[in-house]
């Protein structure tokens, strides 16, 4: 079921009549069907299963899977019942029912979600907020680094007036802190480039788990979960459409000799900044020592794993192959980790958003000649800081980014061994909690920021 295979409906009916449920439940009696059968009914595309699935919404053993199965079927007559059950559940059950409404994609859930927020008492609001954003397209800006009761109050306030229509994007609070750093906020961002949750896999214990970096809704890289004791890993899924890769190219006219930021420059770039997702962002012009890595054994994705094994005093041979950690594509990485304070150092990897083999050699050569002559054309990277406490033993921090514009420039810098001029646009923090993002960004900027 985890692969999302669709089984014939007649086969599922036969299976349901003949096979006992999990943990000894007999589906031929009054007990619930096996959870795997619930998942399969949701994947079948056959709406005749909807009444049976709806009857399972009250049964603790399978209610989450039943709600998600109804969502996958698109059985919209069950939108209101699923939404009403939100007030009864907490924890993962609450999350699963909210995610089921997202998967269903039915705007009829919105009034129910707004009423739930108004009566919630500011408890477990993240999932309902997330569902409202998905279903309405309205993504209101929340206070930076708000957590706990402050975050819940902000969510409730953002939806209190009942507005659900998507308003024009506003880039506000443009502040140039120095020529080497600036901050700005995007309210109602278009979100054409974002990291978001994937639809849950059938059978998964966690309704929200996997995430992907998407361009115009098309997944580019699988990013992995938010679990802070799991390690970060990226894997290539597909390349974006050409139109999306042209977004940052609109900034190119001012990137030829970028060495400092000013308010006029940021104001000129507002149409591009509006394409980002809602949130609080930072901008840094950096000179980063980058190398292009195409061998898995040279990648920090693998080398960090071997370093952890050595730190644990593993005397035996390390069994994992470099290919097990490889993200699936040649990419740029920092030549050495960035020293830090609370977290000993930060790894850095910038992933391409177009096939490396598609680069025009003549364009790369032109940039290489300009760099040798002393020019410093800038590339644009959308990045973020990711903090982990892997296996509750190893503090690990990453600066991860996707190259939005400037693949030939970065290739030329790496070949020349010259630090690459990069305009880093970074979203600071994840809604609902602090993640060390500002601390990590400050350390990177202190190490590699352009001189003010």
ROVOBA-299214 format. One line per 10 residues: their letters; for each residue x, y, z of N, C-alpha, C. Coordinates in steps of 0.2 Angstrom, whole numbers, always signed. Each point is the difference from the previous one (the first is absolute). Example, Ala and Ser with C-alpha at 12.3 -4.5 7.8 and 13.67 -1.06 7.14 Angstrom:
REM ROVOBA-299214
AS = +66:-28:+39:-4:+6:+0:+4:+6:+0  -2:+5:-4:+4:+6:+1:-4:+5:+3
REM end
This chain:
REM ROVOBA-299214
XXXXXXXXXX = +4:-6:+0:-4:+6:+0:+4:+6:+0  +6:+0:+3:+4:+6:+0:+2:+3:-6  +0:-5:-6:+2:+3:-6:-6:+3:-4  -6:+0:+3:-6:+3:-3:-3:-4:-5  +1:-7:+0:-3:-4:-6:-7:-1:+1  -4:+1:-6:-7:-1:+0:-2:-7:-2  -3:-3:+5:-3:-7:-1:-7:+0:-2  -2:-5:-4:-7:-1:-3:-5:+0:+6  -5:+4:-1:-5:+0:+5:-3:-6:+2  -2:-5:-5:-2:-6:+1:+4:-4:+4
XXXXXXXXXX = +7:+0:-1:+4:-4:+4:+0:+3:+8  -1:+6:+1:+0:+3:+6:-6:-2:+4  -6:-1:-4:-6:-2:+3:+1:-8:+2  +3:-3:-4:+1:-7:+2:+4:-1:+6  +6:+4:+0:+4:+0:+5:-3:+1:+7  -4:+6:+0:-4:+2:+6:-5:-5:+2  -2:-5:-4:-5:-5:+2:+3:-6:+3  +7:-1:-2:+3:-6:+2:+5:+0:+5  +4:+6:+0:+6:+0:+4:-2:+4:+7  +3:-3:+5:-1:+3:+7:+4:+6:+0
XXXXXXXXXX = -3:+5:+5:+3:+6:+1:+7:+0:+4  +3:+5:+0:+7:+0:+4:-2:-1:+7  +5:-3:+4:+0:-1:+7:-7:-4:+2  -1:-5:-5:-6:-5:+2:-7:+3:-2  +0:+6:-2:-7:+3:-2:-3:-4:-6  -6:-2:+0:-3:-4:-5:-4:+4:-4  +2:+2:-6:-4:+4:-4:-6:-3:-3  -1:-6:+1:-7:-3:-2:-5:+1:+6  +2:+2:+6:-4:+2:+5:-1:+8:+0  +0:+2:+7:-1:+7:+1:+6:+4:+1
XXXXXXXXXX = +6:-4:+0:+6:+4:+1:+2:+4:-6  +5:+4:+1:+3:+4:-6:+4:-4:-4  +0:+2:-6:+5:-3:-5:+7:+1:+1  +4:-4:-2:+7:+1:+0:+2:+7:-2  +5:+3:+4:+2:+7:-3:+2:+0:-7  +4:-5:-2:+2:+0:-7:-5:+0:-5  -6:-3:+2:-6:+0:-4:-3:+7:-1  +0:+3:+6:-2:+7:+0:+4:+5:-5  +6:-1:+1:+5:+4:-5:-2:-2:-7  -1:-6:-2:-1:-2:-6:-6:+2:-3
XXXXXXXXXX = -6:+0:+4:-6:+3:-2:+1:+8:-2  +4:+3:+4:+1:+7:-2:+4:+1:-6  +4:-4:-2:+4:+0:-6:-4:-2:-6  -6:-4:+1:-3:-3:-5:-3:+4:-6  -2:+6:+2:-4:+5:-4:-7:-2:-1  -2:-5:+4:-7:-2:+0:-4:+3:+6  -5:+5:-2:-3:+3:+5:-5:-4:+4  -2:-6:-3:-5:-4:+4:+3:-3:+6  +7:+1:+2:+3:-2:+6:-2:+6:+5  -2:+6:-2:+0:+6:+5:-5:-2:+6
XXXXXXXXXX = -6:-2:-1:-4:-2:+6:+3:-4:+5  +4:-5:-2:+3:-5:+4:+6:+4:+4  +4:+4:-4:+5:+4:+4:-3:+5:+4  -5:+3:-1:-3:+5:+4:-2:-3:+7  -3:-6:-1:-2:-4:+7:+6:-1:+4  +6:+0:-2:+6:-1:+4:+3:+6:+3  -3:+6:-1:+3:+6:+3:-1:+0:+8  -4:-4:+3:+0:+0:+7:+4:-6:+3  +3:-4:-4:+3:-6:+3:+8:+2:+1  +2:+0:+6:+7:+2:+1:+5:-3:-4
XXXXXXXXXX = +0:-7:-1:+5:-3:-3:+1:+2:-7  -5:+2:-4:+1:+2:-7:-3:+7:-2  -2:+4:+5:-3:+6:-2:+4:+5:-4  +6:+0:+2:+5:+5:-4:+1:-3:-7  +1:-6:-1:+1:-3:-7:-7:+1:-4  -5:-1:+4:-7:+1:-4:-1:+7:-2  +2:+5:+4:-1:+7:-2:+5:+1:-6  +6:-2:+0:+5:+1:-5:-3:-3:-7  -2:-6:+1:-3:-4:-5:-6:+3:-4  -4:+3:+4:-6:+4:-3:+3:+6:-3
XXXXXXXXXX = +5:+3:+2:+4:+6:-3:+3:-2:-7  +3:-6:+0:+3:-2:-6:-5:-2:-5  -6:-2:+2:-5:-2:-5:-4:+7:-2  +1:+5:+3:-4:+6:-2:-7:+0:+2  -2:-4:+5:-7:-1:+2:-2:+6:+4  -2:+5:-4:-1:+7:+3:-7:+0:+5  -4:-5:-1:-6:+0:+5:+2:-1:+7  +7:-2:+1:+2:-2:+6:+5:+6:+3  +0:+6:-4:+4:+5:+2:-2:+3:+7  -7:+1:+0:-3:+3:+7:+1:-4:+6
XXXXXXXXXX = -2:-7:-1:+1:-4:+6:+8:-1:+2  +4:+0:-5:+7:+0:+2:+2:+6:+4  -2:+6:-3:+1:+6:+4:-3:+1:+7  -6:-3:+0:-3:+1:+7:+4:-5:+5  +3:-5:-2:+3:-4:+5:+6:+3:+2  +3:+5:-3:+6:+3:+3:-1:+3:+7  -6:+2:+2:-1:+2:+7:+1:-6:+5  -1:-6:-3:+0:-5:+5:+7:-3:+1  +5:+1:-5:+6:-4:+0:+6:+5:+2  +5:-3:+2:+7:+4:+2:+5:-4:-3
XXXXXXXXXX = +6:+2:+1:+6:-3:-2:+0:-2:-7  +3:-6:-2:+0:-2:-7:-6:-1:-3  -6:-2:+4:-6:-1:-3:-3:+7:-3  +2:+5:+4:-2:+7:-2:+3:+2:-7  +7:-2:+0:+4:+2:-5:-2:-4:-7  -2:-6:+1:-2:-4:-5:-6:+2:-3  -5:+2:+4:-6:+3:-3:+0:+6:-4  +5:+5:+3:+1:+6:-4:+4:-1:-6  +4:-5:+0:+4:-2:-6:-5:-3:-5  -5:-4:+2:-5:-3:-4:-4:+5:-4
XXXXXXXXXX = -1:+6:+3:-4:+5:-3:+5:+4:-5  +6:+0:+1:+5:+3:-5:+0:-5:-6  +0:-6:+1:+0:-5:-5:-6:+0:-4  -6:+1:+3:-6:+0:-3:-1:+6:-5  +3:+6:+3:+0:+6:-5:-6:+3:+0  -5:+0:+4:-7:+2:+0:+0:+7:+3  -1:+5:-3:-1:+7:+3:-6:+0:+6  -4:-5:-1:-6:+0:+5:+2:-1:+7  +7:-3:+1:+2:-1:+7:+2:+7:+3  +1:+5:-4:+3:+6:+3:-5:+3:+5
XXXXXXXXXX = -6:+1:+0:-4:+3:+5:+0:-4:+6  +1:-7:+0:+0:-4:+6:+7:+1:+3  +5:+1:-4:+7:+1:+3:+0:+7:+4  -3:+5:-3:+0:+7:+3:-4:-1:+6  -6:-3:+1:-3:-1:+6:+4:-3:+5  +3:-6:-2:+5:-3:+5:+5:+4:+3  +3:+5:-5:+5:+4:+3:-3:+5:+5  -6:+2:-1:-3:+5:+4:-2:-3:+7  -1:-6:+0:-1:-4:+6:+5:-4:+3  +6:+1:-3:+5:-5:+2:+4:+1:+7
XXXXXXXXXX = -1:+6:+2:+4:+2:+6:+7:+0:-1  +2:+1:-6:+7:+1:-2:+4:-7:+1  -3:-5:-1:+3:-7:+1:+1:-3:-7  +6:-3:-1:+1:-4:-6:-2:+3:-7  +2:+7:-1:-3:+3:-5:+4:+0:-7  +6:-3:+1:+5:+0:-6:-4:-4:-6  -2:-6:+2:-3:-4:-6:-6:+3:-3  -4:+4:+4:-6:+3:-3:+2:+6:-4  +5:+4:+2:+3:+5:-3:+3:-2:-7  +4:-6:+0:+3:-3:-6:-6:-2:-5
XXXXXXXXXX = -5:-3:+3:-5:-2:-5:-4:+6:-3  -1:+5:+4:-3:+6:-3:+4:+4:-5  +7:+0:+1:+4:+2:-5:+0:-4:-7  +0:-6:+1:-1:-5:-6:-6:+1:-3  -6:+1:+3:-6:+0:-3:-2:+6:-3  +2:+6:+3:-2:+6:-2:+5:+4:-4  +7:-2:+0:+5:+4:-3:+2:+6:+4  -3:+2:+5:+1:+6:+4:+6:-3:+5  +5:+4:+0:+6:-2:+5:+2:+6:+4  -4:+2:+5:+2:+6:+4:+7:-1:+3
XXXXXXXXXX = +3:+6:+1:+6:+0:+3:-1:+0:+8  +4:-4:+3:+0:-1:+8:+6:+3:+3  +0:+2:+6:+6:+3:+3:+6:-4:+0  +6:+3:-1:+6:-4:-1:+2:-4:+7  +1:-6:-1:+3:-4:+6:-6:-1:+5  -6:+1:-1:-5:-1:+5:-1:-7:+1  -1:-2:+6:-1:-7:+2:-5:-1:+6  -2:-6:+1:-4:-1:+6:-7:+4:-1  -2:+3:+6:-6:+4:+0:+0:+6:-4  +6:+3:-1:+1:+6:-4:-2:-2:-8
XXXXXXXXXX = +3:-6:-2:-2:-2:-7:-7:-2:-1  -3:-3:+5:-7:-2:+0:-4:+6:-1  +1:+5:+5:-4:+6:+0:+1:+4:-7  +6:+0:-3:+1:+3:-6:-4:-3:-6  +0:-7:+0:-4:-4:-5:-8:+2:+1  -2:+0:+6:-7:+1:+1:-2:+8:-2  +5:+4:+1:-2:+7:-2:+1:+1:-7  +4:-4:-4:+1:+1:-7:-7:-2:-4  -4:-5:+3:-6:-2:-3:-6:+2:+3  +1:+5:+5:-6:+1:+4:-5:+4:-4
XXXXXXXXXX = +2:+4:-5:-5:+4:-4:-4:-4:-5  +2:-7:-1:-3:-4:-4:+2:+1:-8  +5:+4:-1:+2:+1:-7:+4:-6:-2  -2:-2:-6:+3:-6:-3:+3:+2:-7  -2:+5:-3:+2:+2:-7:+8:+2:+0  +3:-2:-5:+7:+1:-1:+1:+8:-1  +4:+3:+4:+1:+7:-1:+7:+1:-4  +1:+6:-3:+6:+1:-4:+6:-1:+5  +6:-3:-3:+6:-1:+4:+3:+7:+2  +2:+0:+6:+3:+6:+3:+7:-1:+3
XXXXXXXXXX = +5:+3:-3:+7:-1:+3:+1:+6:+5  +0:-1:+6:+0:+6:+5:+7:-1:+4  +0:+5:+4:+6:+0:+5:+7:-1:-3  +1:+3:-6:+6:+0:-3:+5:+4:+4  +5:-3:+3:+5:+3:+4:+7:-2:-2  +4:+5:-2:+7:-1:-1:+4:+1:+6  +2:-6:+3:+4:+1:+7:+7:+2:-1  +3:-1:-6:+6:+2:-2:+1:-2:-8  +5:+2:-3:+1:-2:-7:+0:-7:-1  +1:-4:+6:+1:-7:-1:-5:-4:+3
XXXXXXXXXX = -6:+3:+2:-5:-4:+2:-7:+4:+0  -5:-3:-1:-7:+3:+0:-5:-5:+2  -6:+3:+2:-5:-4:+1:-7:+2:-3  -4:-4:-1:-7:+2:-3:-5:-5:+2  -6:+1:-1:-6:-4:+2:-4:-1:-6  -3:-6:-2:-4:-1:-5:-7:-2:+3  -5:+4:-2:-7:-1:+3:-4:-3:-6  -3:-6:+1:-4:-2:-6:+4:-2:-6  +6:-3:+1:+5:-1:-5:-3:-5:-5  +2:+1:-6:-2:-5:-6:+2:-7:+2
XXXXXXXXXX = +6:-1:+3:+2:-7:+2:+1:-4:-6  +2:+3:-6:+2:-4:-6:+6:-5:+2  +4:+3:+4:+6:-4:+3:-1:-1:+7  +0:-6:+2:-2:-1:+7:+2:-7:+2  +1:-1:+7:+1:-7:+3:-7:-1:+3  -3:-6:-1:-6:-1:+2:-1:-8:+2  -5:-2:+4:-2:-7:+1:-2:-3:-6  +2:-6:-1:-3:-5:-5:-6:-3:+3  -5:-2:-5:-5:-4:+2:+2:-6:+4  -3:-2:+5:+2:-6:+4:+0:-6:-4
XXXXXXXXXX = +5:-4:+1:+0:-7:-3:-5:-5:+4  -4:-4:-4:-4:-4:+3:+4:-5:+5  -3:-1:+6:+3:-4:+5:+5:+4:+4  +1:+6:-1:+5:+4:+4:-3:+1:+7  +4:+0:+5:-3:+1:+7:+0:+8:+1  +3:+4:-5:+0:+7:+1:-3:+3:-5  -6:+4:+1:-3:+3:-6:+4:+6:-3  +4:+3:+4:+5:+5:-3:+7:-3:+1  +3:-1:-5:+7:-3:+1:+5:+2:-6  -1:-3:-6:+4:+2:-5:-1:+7:-3
XXXXXXXXXX = +5:+4:-2:+0:+6:-3:+4:+0:-6  -2:+5:-5:+4:+1:-6:+1:+7:-1  +5:+2:-4:+1:+7:-3:-4:+0:-6  -4:+4:-1:-4:+0:-6:+0:+7:-4  +0:-1:-6:+0:+6:-5:-7:+0:-3  -4:+5:+1:-7:+0:-3:-4:-7:+1  +1:-2:+6:-4:-6:+2:+4:-7:-2  +5:+1:-4:+3:-6:-3:+6:-2:+5  +0:-6:+3:+6:-1:+4:+7:-1:-4  +4:+4:+3:+7:+0:-2:+5:-5:+4
XXXXXXXXXX = +0:+1:+6:+4:-4:+5:-5:-3:+6  +1:-6:+1:-3:-2:+7:+5:+2:+5  -3:+3:+5:+4:+3:+6:+0:-4:+6  -5:-4:+1:+0:-4:+6:-5:+3:+5  +0:-3:+6:-4:+2:+5:+3:+6:+5  -5:+2:+4:+2:+5:+5:+3:-3:+6  +0:-6:+1:+2:-4:+6:+7:+2:+1  +1:+3:+6:+7:+3:+2:+5:-5:+2  -2:-6:+1:+5:-5:+1:+2:-4:-6  -4:+1:-5:+2:-3:-7:+5:+4:-4
XXXXXXXXXX = +4:-3:-4:+5:+4:-4:-4:+3:-6  +3:+5:-2:-2:+4:-6:+3:-4:-6  -4:-1:-5:+2:-3:-6:-4:+3:-6  +3:+2:-6:-4:+2:-5:+1:-5:-6  -6:+0:-4:+1:-5:-6:-4:+3:-6  +3:+0:-6:-3:+3:-6:-6:-3:-2  -5:+3:-1:-7:-3:-3:-1:+2:-7  +1:+6:-2:-2:+2:-7:+3:+7:-1  +0:+2:-6:+2:+7:-1:-6:+5:-1  +1:+6:+2:-6:+4:-1:-1:+2:-7
XXXXXXXXXX = -6:+3:-2:-1:+3:-6:+4:+6:-1  +1:+2:-7:+5:+5:-1:-3:+7:+2  -6:+1:+0:-3:+6:+2:+2:+2:+8  +0:-5:+4:+2:+1:+7:+7:+2:+1  +5:-3:-4:+7:+1:+0:+1:+7:-2  -4:+4:-4:+1:+6:-2:-2:+6:+5  -3:-2:+6:-2:+4:+5:+6:+5:+2  +5:-4:+3:+6:+4:+3:+4:+4:-6  -1:-2:-6:+4:+3:-6:-2:+7:+0  -6:+2:+2:-2:+7:+0:+4:+4:+5
XXXXXXXXXX = +4:-3:+4:+4:+4:+4:+7:+1:-3  +1:-3:-6:+7:-1:-2:+3:+7:-2  -3:+5:-2:+3:+6:-2:+4:+3:+5  -2:-1:+7:+4:+3:+5:+5:-5:+4  +0:-6:-3:+5:-5:+3:+7:+0:-3  +1:+4:-5:+7:+0:-3:+5:+2:+4  -1:+5:+5:+6:+2:+4:-3:+1:+7  -5:-4:+2:-3:+1:+7:+5:-1:+6  +1:+5:+4:+5:-1:+5:-4:+3:+7  -5:+3:-1:-4:+3:+6:-7:+1:-2
XXXXXXXXXX = -4:+0:+6:-7:+1:-1:-2:+7:+2  -6:+2:-3:-3:+7:+2:-7:-1:-1  -4:+5:+2:-7:+0:+0:-3:+0:-7  +3:+4:-4:-2:+1:-7:+1:-7:-4  +5:-3:+2:+1:-7:-4:-5:-5:+2  -2:+0:+7:-5:-5:+2:-7:+2:-2  -1:+6:-1:-7:+3:-2:+0:-2:-7  +5:+0:-4:+0:-2:-7:-2:-7:-1  +3:-4:+5:-1:-7:-1:-7:-3:+3  -4:+5:+3:-6:-2:+3:-5:-5:-5
XXXXXXXXXX = +0:+1:-6:-4:-5:-4:+3:-7:+1  +6:-1:+0:+3:-7:+1:-1:-2:+7  +1:+4:+5:+0:-2:+7:-8:-2:+2  -4:+3:-4:-7:-2:+1:-2:-7:-2  +4:-3:-4:-1:-7:-2:+2:-5:+6  +3:+2:+5:+2:-4:+5:-6:-2:+5  +1:-4:+4:-5:-2:+5:-1:+5:+5  -6:+1:+3:-1:+4:+6:+5:-1:+5  +3:+5:+3:+5:-1:+6:+4:+6:+0  +5:-1:+5:+5:+5:+2:+7:-2:-3
XXXXXXXXXX = +3:+4:-4:+5:-2:-4:+6:+4:+1  +6:-2:-2:+7:+3:+1:+3:+0:-7  +4:+5:-1:+4:+0:-7:+7:+2:+2  +5:-4:-3:+7:+1:+2:+4:-1:-7  +4:+5:-2:+5:-1:-5:+6:-3:+4  +2:-6:-3:+5:-4:+3:+5:-2:-5  +6:-1:+2:+6:-3:-4:+1:-7:+3  -2:-5:-3:+0:-7:+2:+5:-4:-3  +5:-3:+3:+4:-5:-3:-4:-6:-2  -1:-1:-6:-4:-6:-2:+4:-4:-5
XXXXXXXXXX = -2:-7:+0:+2:-5:-4:-5:-3:-3  +0:-2:-7:-5:-4:-3:+2:-8:+1  -5:-3:+3:+2:-7:+2:-5:-5:-4  +3:-5:-3:-4:-5:-4:+2:-7:+2  +4:-1:+5:+2:-6:+3:-3:-1:+6  -5:-5:+1:-3:-1:+7:+5:+0:+6  +6:-3:-1:+4:+0:+6:+3:+7:+2  +0:+5:-5:+2:+6:+2:-5:+5:+3  -6:-3:+0:-6:+5:+2:+0:+0:+8  -2:+6:+2:-1:+0:+7:-6:-4:+3
XXXXXXXXXX = -5:-2:-5:-5:-4:+2:+2:-7:+3  +6:-2:-3:+3:-6:+2:+5:+1:+5  +4:+5:-1:+6:+1:+5:-2:+1:+7  -6:+4:+1:-3:+1:+6:-2:-6:+4  -2:-5:-4:-2:-7:+3:+6:-3:+2  +5:+0:-3:+6:-4:+2:+3:+4:+6  +0:+6:+0:+2:+4:+6:-3:-2:+6  -7:-1:+0:-4:-2:+5:+2:-7:+3  +2:-4:-5:+2:-7:+2:+6:+0:+4  +5:+5:-2:+6:+0:+3:-1:+4:+7
XXXXXXXXXX = -4:+4:+0:-2:+4:+7:-2:-5:+5  -4:-5:-3:-3:-5:+5:+5:-6:+2  +6:+1:-3:+5:-5:+1:-1:-7:-3  -3:+1:-6:-2:-7:-4:+7:-2:-2  +2:-6:+3:+7:-3:-2:-1:-4:-7  -6:-2:-1:-1:-4:-6:+0:+4:-7  +0:-4:-5:-1:+4:-6:-7:+3:-1  +0:+6:-3:-6:+3:-1:-4:-3:-6  -6:-3:+1:-3:-4:-5:-4:+4:-5  -2:+6:+1:-4:+4:-5:+4:+2:-6
XXXXXXXXXX = -3:-1:-6:+4:+2:-6:-2:+7:-1  +5:+4:-3:-1:+7:-2:-6:+1:-4  -2:-5:-4:-6:+1:-4:-6:+0:+4  +0:-3:+6:-6:+0:+4:-2:+7:+2  +5:+5:+0:-1:+7:+3:-1:+5:-6  +2:-2:-6:+0:+4:-5:-7:+3:-2  +0:+7:-1:-7:+3:-2:-2:-1:-7  +4:-3:-4:-2:-2:-7:+3:+5:-5  +4:+5:+2:+2:+4:-6:+6:+4:+3  +4:+2:-5:+6:+4:+2:-2:+7:+3
XXXXXXXXXX = +3:+2:+5:-2:+6:+3:+6:+4:+3  -1:+6:+2:+5:+4:+3:+0:-1:+8  +6:+0:+3:+0:+0:+7:+6:+4:+3  -1:+2:+6:+6:+4:+3:+6:-5:+1  +6:+3:-2:+6:-4:+0:+1:-2:+7  -2:+3:+6:+1:-2:+7:-6:+2:+4  -2:-3:+5:-5:+2:+4:+1:+7:+3  -5:+4:+2:+0:+6:+3:+1:-1:+8  +5:+3:+3:+0:-1:+7:-6:+3:+4  -2:-3:+5:-5:+3:+4:+1:+0:+7
XXXXXXXXXX = -6:+2:+4:+1:+1:+7:-4:-6:+3  -7:+1:+1:-4:-5:+3:+1:-7:-4  -1:+1:-7:+1:-6:-4:+7:+0:-3  +4:-5:+1:+8:+1:-2:+1:+3:-7  -4:-2:-5:+1:+3:-6:-6:-2:-5  +0:+4:-5:-5:+0:-5:+2:-3:-7  -3:-6:-2:+1:-2:-7:-4:+5:-5  +2:+0:-6:-3:+4:-5:+0:-4:-6  -6:+0:-3:-1:-3:-7:-6:+4:-4  +2:+2:-6:-5:+3:-4:-1:-4:-6
XXXXXXXXXX = -7:-1:-1:-2:-5:-5:-3:+3:-7  +2:-2:-5:-2:+3:-7:-8:-1:-1  -2:+5:-3:-8:+0:-2:+0:-1:-8  +5:-2:-3:+0:-2:-7:+6:-5:-1  -1:-5:-5:+5:-5:-1:+7:+3:-1  +5:-2:+4:+7:+3:-1:+2:-2:-8  -2:-5:-2:+3:-2:-7:-3:+5:-6  -6:+4:+2:-3:+4:-4:+4:+7:-1  +5:+1:+4:+3:+6:+0:+4:+1:-6  +0:+7:-3:+3:+1:-6:+8:+2:+2
XXXXXXXXXX = +4:-5:-3:+7:+1:+1:+3:+7:-1  -3:+3:-6:+3:+7:-2:-2:+5:+6  -6:-1:+3:-2:+5:+5:+4:-1:+6  +2:-6:+2:+4:-1:+6:+7:+3:-2  +3:-1:-6:+6:+2:-2:+0:+8:+1  -5:+3:-2:+0:+8:+0:+0:+2:+7  -4:-3:+4:+0:+2:+7:+7:-2:+4  +3:-5:-2:+7:-2:+2:+5:+6:-2  +0:+2:-6:+4:+5:-2:-1:+7:+4  -6:+1:+1:-2:+6:+4:+3:+0:+7
XXXXXXXXXX = -1:-6:+3:+2:-1:+7:+8:+1:+1  +3:-3:-5:+8:+0:+0:+2:+8:-1  -4:+3:-4:+1:+8:-1:-2:+4:+6  -3:-3:+5:-1:+3:+7:-8:+2:+1  -4:-2:-5:-7:+1:+1:-3:-5:+5  -6:+2:+3:-3:-4:+5:-7:+0:-1  -3:-4:-6:-7:+0:-1:-3:-5:+5  -6:+2:+2:-3:-4:+6:-5:-5:-2  -1:-5:+3:-5:-5:-1:-5:+1:+6  -6:-2:-1:-6:+0:+5:-1:-7:+2
XXXXXXXXXX = +0:+0:+7:-2:-7:+3:-5:+1:+5  -5:-4:+0:-6:+0:+5:+3:-5:+5  +1:+2:+6:+2:-5:+5:-3:+0:+7  +2:-4:+4:-3:+0:+7:+5:-4:+4  +0:+1:+7:+4:-3:+5:-4:-6:+3  +3:-6:+0:-4:-6:+3:+4:-3:+5  -3:+0:+6:+4:-2:+6:-3:-7:+2  +5:-5:+2:-2:-7:+2:+4:-2:+6  -3:-4:+4:+3:-4:+6:+0:-7:-2  +4:-2:-5:-1:-7:-3:+1:-5:+5
XXXXXXXXXX = -5:-5:+1:+0:-5:+4:+1:+2:+8  -2:+7:+1:+1:+3:+7:+7:-1:+2  +5:+0:-5:+7:+0:+2:+4:+5:-4  -2:+2:-6:+5:+4:-4:-4:+6:-2  +3:+6:+2:-3:+6:-2:+2:+1:-7  -4:+2:-5:+2:+0:-7:-4:+6:-3  +3:+5:-3:-3:+5:-3:+2:+1:-8  -5:+1:-4:+1:+1:-7:-2:+7:-2  +4:+3:-5:-3:+5:-4:-1:-3:-7  -7:-1:-1:-2:-3:-6:-3:+5:-5
XXXXXXXXXX = +1:+0:-6:-3:+4:-5:-1:-3:-7  -5:+4:-4:-1:-2:-7:+2:+6:-4  +4:-1:-5:+3:+5:-4:-6:+2:-5  -2:+7:+1:-5:+2:-4:+2:+3:-6  +6:+3:+0:+3:+3:-6:+7:+0:+1  +4:-1:-6:+7:+0:+1:+4:-6:-1  -3:-6:-2:+4:-6:-1:+6:+1:-3  +0:+3:-6:+7:+1:-4:+5:+4:+4  -2:+5:+4:+4:+4:+4:+3:-4:+6  -4:-4:+3:+3:-5:+6:+5:-5:-3
XXXXXXXXXX = -2:-3:-6:+5:-5:-3:+6:+4:-2  +0:+6:-2:+6:+3:-2:+4:+2:+7  -3:+2:+5:+4:+2:+6:+3:-7:+3  -4:-5:+0:+3:-6:+3:+6:-3:-4  +0:+1:-7:+5:-2:-4:+6:+4:+1  -1:+7:+1:+6:+4:+1:+3:+0:+7  -4:-3:+5:+2:+0:+7:+0:+7:+3  -5:+4:-2:-1:+7:+2:-7:+0:+4  +0:+3:+6:-6:+0:+4:-6:+3:-4  -6:-4:+0:-5:+2:-4:-4:+5:+3
XXXXXXXXXX = -2:+6:-4:-4:+5:+3:-8:-3:-1  -3:+0:+6:-7:-3:+0:-4:+5:+4  -6:+1:-3:-5:+4:+4:-5:-6:+3  +1:+0:+7:-4:-5:+3:-6:+3:+3  -6:-3:-3:-7:+2:+3:-2:-6:+5  -1:+1:+6:-1:-5:+5:-6:+2:+4  -5:-5:+1:-5:+1:+4:+2:-2:+7  -2:+4:+5:+3:-1:+7:-6:-3:+4  +1:-7:+2:-4:-3:+4:-6:-3:-3  -3:-5:+4:-6:-4:-2:-5:+2:+4
XXXXXXXXXX = -6:+1:-2:-6:+2:+4:-1:-4:+6  -1:+2:+5:-2:-4:+6:+6:-1:+4  +6:+2:-1:+6:-1:+4:+6:+2:-3  +5:+1:+4:+7:+3:-2:+4:-6:-2  +5:+1:-5:+3:-6:-3:+8:+2:+0  +2:+5:+3:+7:+2:+0:+2:+3:-7  -5:+2:-4:+2:+2:-6:+3:+7:+0  -2:+5:+4:+4:+6:+0:+7:-1:+3  +1:-4:+5:+6:-1:+2:+5:-3:-5  -2:-5:-4:+4:-3:-5:+1:+5:-6
XXXXXXXXXX = -5:+4:-2:+1:+5:-5:+5:+5:+2  +0:+2:+6:+5:+5:+3:+7:-3:+0  +1:-6:+1:+6:-3:+0:+3:+0:-7  -4:-2:-5:+2:+0:-7:+2:+7:-2  -5:+4:+1:+2:+7:-2:+6:+3:+3  +1:-2:+7:+7:+3:+3:+6:-3:-4  -1:-7:-2:+6:-3:-3:+1:+2:-7  -5:+1:-4:+0:+1:-7:-3:+6:-3  -3:+5:+4:-3:+6:-2:+5:+4:-4  -3:+4:-5:+4:+5:-4:+2:+5:+5
XX = +6:+3:-1:+2:+5:+5:-4:+6:-1  -3:+3:+5:-4:+6:+0:+4:+6:-1
REM end
